Amino acid sequence: MLAKEYRLSKDVDFQKVYKKGIILFSLFFNVKYLENNLQNSRFGIVVSTKISKKAVIRNKNKRIIRNIIYENLTNISQCFDVIILAKPAITTVNKEKLNQSFIFMLKKANIYHKMQQ
């Protein structure tokens, strides 16, 4: 579960990212991001009824995406608002493939930086 400070929840924030954000496309989801003036990055997840008419499937996909974000949170740069827009292909693939695609998209946006251990 993502902590509240990492969630994008207000409609105003979503609209700002939708209007001014930069979009990247992939097979499983699109990523819109915009720099913010906060101490941490915030994430919003959109899984529409185009994915599935069943709320159970949509919520399962949201939980998978939230888990991927949570696992990679230490490697994600601060000061970004990110919206993840799921595509129908997300239901046909496993979590590892989604994780690889998510990391690839964030690297493309210069948001993901692997921390040295």
N, C-alpha and C positions, 0 to 999 in steps of 0.2 A: 504494500500500500504506500502510495506517495504521500508524504507529509503535506500539510496544507500550503506551506510556503512554496512548494514546487508545482502547485496546480493553477491552471488558468481557469478561472471560474466566472468572472463577470462578463456580461455580454459586450460591454464597452471594450474590454481588452481583446475579445475575439474579433470584433469588428475592426479594431485598429490593425490587427495582424492581417485580416482578410484584405483590407484596403491598401495597406502600405507594405506588406510583407513580400519577401522573395519566395518563389515557389520552386520546388524541385520535384521531379517525377520519377517514380519507380514502378515496377510491376505490381507491387503489393499495396503501396500507399503513396500519397503525395505528402510532402512536408512543406509547410509555410512557416517562415521564421522572420523575426524582426528583433532588432536590438532594443533592450529596455534599459532603464536607469536604476535597476534594482541590484541587490547583492547576489541574487541567484537566478537561475533560469526557471521558467515556468512552462508547463506542458498542458495542452488540451488535446483530447482525443475525440474524433468524430467518426462514428460508425453508423451510417445511414441505413434506412430500410431497403436500399438497393442491394446491400450485402445479404440481408435475410429479412423476411417478414417476422421471424421469431425473435423476440427480445432475448431469449436464452442464448441464442447464437451470437447476437450482437454484443451482449454483455460479456460472454466468454472471450470474444476477440478484444474487447476493451481491457479485460483483466490480463490477457497475454501481453498486450502492448504496454500496459502499466508496469508489468513485471520486467519487461525488457528495459524500460526506462530506468526503473529502480536499480537493476543490476549494473547499468552503465553510468549511473549518476555521478560517480567520482571522476569519470573521464570526460564529462561534458563541460564545456566552457560556461562561465557565469554570464549573466546579463543578456539572456535571450528569451523571448517568448516564442514557443514552438507549438504549432498545431499539426497534428498527424491526422490526415484524412484517409481512411481505409478504403480499399478498392475490393471488388468482389473476389479477386484471386486470393485474398487473405485467408479464406476458409479452406483452401485446398492445400495449404503448405504447413510444415511443422514449425515449431518455435525457433529452432536453430537457424533455419533459412531466413525467417523474419528478423532475427537478431543480426545476421550478417548484412541483410539489406538495410536495416536501420543504421547500423554503424557506417556502412558505405555512404548513405545519404547525409549523415551528419559530418563525415569527413569531407564530403563534397562541398558542404556549406561552411567548412572551417570552424565547426562547433565542437567536434570530437577530437580530443587530444589524449592519447594513451599515456597514463601516468607511469613514471619509472618506479620499479619496485626494488 
